[in-house]
Amino acid sequence: MTATAVKSLEDQLLDQKEQLEGDIRQTEARLSRLKEQYLKVLGALEFSAIQKQHAEDAVKTSTGDIDP
């Protein structure tokens, strides 16, 4: 009976190990997607800041208010 109980425990642990490995893979894939989204947002913010600076520079140029 002990051998059966040990085997059952071993099977349970192997099942749990496989489940955890699957969970880790899913979590890593989700993390990769989140990082990709984050980098896209950062890029969009940088682009927005550049556009804003260009617009401000254009206004300064058109009004003759250029910093030395």
Order of alpha helices (4+ residues) and beta strands (2+ residues): alpha
